[in-house]
Amino acid sequence: MAMSVAKNNSLANPNLIRVGQTLNFSATHFSDTHSALKSRELVSTPTSNPTKPDKAALQPSLTPPSASWSAGTGPKVAIVGDSIAVGIGGAMLQQSGITPEFAPGRKFLTQSQGSFAVNAVGGHSSPQILDQLNKHAGVKNAELAIISVGTNDFVNSTVNKYYTPERITQNLQRIRSELNAKERVWVLPYDPQARELVASVARERGDKTVDLTQFQPADRYHPRNYAAIANSISPLLSQLNQAQAAAPGADQQQAWVSTQNALLARSTRF
């Protein structure tokens, strides 16, 4: 029904409507939606054979994956960290058809929508990122966590006075432990000291990395094109989708997986 409404109203993003917007439902067909809703109703009538569940109770859920997880498990992808995480998070949202809702100046991006949750603030160092994680529990249990941290620990003089490499490493380890993701991807900064420190944690824990030095810089610390970084992470999203589709009871997810892969294949410049 959502896609039908979006098509009939020429909505570029079917996941976003705004206050005061007028939608036309006259051409929308609700019959399929009604059937889907009926199939989701749980049947509690006792059966004659207590060891064999009622057939109606085995109807698969037709909700999208983000709604099919148990309550409180969070999104599929979490992007956390500093200004580089703001850019990567915005690019990943945009490439999936979601409009990033930046704060003025694009310094903040705290947004949970669809399968994504971005919790990133420009200028934040490792202790501040850790503090933000404790305030936004929704990002903690994602399937995939993308972490950008370390640059500000070394280039921010106010932090540099108090945080030695050993203490920064402890913060990185704590950030990792707070993110209960199945996969973690560390963004390796341009700054050599920060890059080596983050890379050492990733190597120790067997985590994946994305090295910013592969991408053209805009300045000493930030990449020029965040979409290129988002594209490099897209294969991991595809792997997660395939793993979920292969899991028991995942047949009903297949249509959503195909749609998500199609979105990930879009090349949108950010």
Secondary structure, 3 states (H helix, E strand, C coil): CHHHHHHHCCCCCCCCCCCCCCCCCCCCCCHHHHHHHHHCCCCCCCCCCCCCCCHHHHCCCCCCHHHHCCCCCCCCEEEEECHHHHHHHHHHHHHCCCCCCCCHHHCEEEEEECCEEEEEECCCCHHHHHHHHHHCHHHCCCCEEEEECCHHHHHCHHHHCCCCHHHHHHHHHHHHHHCCCCEEEEEECCCHHHHHHHHHHHHHHCCEEEEHHHCCECCCCCECCHHHHHHHHHHHHHHHHHHHHHCCCCHHHHHHHHHHHHHHCCCCCC
